[in-house]
Amino acid sequence: MSKRKPRRRPETCSWLRCHNLFIPKREGHNYCSSQCRASVNAGRYYDRHFRKEYEPRSCASDRCDNVFAPVRVDSRFCSKRCLQWQHEQDNRQERVDARRVQKQIARLSVMEEWGKQECAHGSCTNTFFPTRKDRQFCSDKCGWLAYDIDNREWRAEVGRQRYAENAEEYRRRGREDYWANREQRIASRREWRKNNPGKARANRRAYRNRKKNAPSIPYTKEQEQQRMMVGGNRCVNCGTQEDMTTDHIIPLSANGWDCLSNLQPMCRSCNSSKQDRWPWPPLEEKLERMRALPAYGGRRSEERAA
């Protein structure tokens, strides 16, 4: 029996412009085809008889630092790969812009075909051109808000159940996170209060109302300032305009409402003296004296009429 000849390993063609893999038939077979061999021989003949010698130069490609002997005067790259890569880099932005313009044109044609639609989010009144047939919202934000409104109770219930099942773990994580970032949290909280004084004040007021279980009607800082200016922003007890504060006529602890009609201007000293008492004798006496004045239809107006 004849022994089987071992199979030769694949090799790469020796012509620089060809990168094909081939299985050589014999040793010393360096080219994948006769065309590659002929091209190499033609190049050698050309180099031997017609090629001019130019000074070595560096490759013009940004990623290549090779120094090569140019074949022509205008040769700038050491290989075809460097030329193609540099061409792609130089024209990448143009191709990206062209693709973007084509996409926009195609999208506009489709949107004009479908027509304008109204956003399905209840509190949004925008009209938009949908990019898909099943698109119902003008933006992702409206979509998330609508999803949150539709599934708010379900998500809250799931969150409560998850917290009840892993309450100790959530508390442990919260404590670890707080003490790991305590200084950063305090600094960010102070910065937020400084940048959002109105919201911070509203949050403190809401916390106080919840703590005292007091009913409230929301109002803004501007409305509160207008309410204080009705009486000239003077203390209703002593009449001063220094160190003014906002006081609740009926304290929240006495089932008073947190609303504009229950607010009055009062200096810090009188407010500290009043505390949470109602009725407050000094203020009641002053109101009685005011009711006796002619403008309020008191005794003097009666005597004058008589």
Helices and strands as residue ranges (DSSP letters): E 11-12, E 21-22, H 34-49, E 57-58, E 67-68, H 80-90, H 92-114, E 117-118, E 127-128, H 140-150, H 152-165, H 167-180, H 182-195, H 197-212, H 221-228, G 229-231, E 244-248, G 252-254, G 260-262, E 263-267, H 268-274, H 281-291, G 294-296, H 299-305
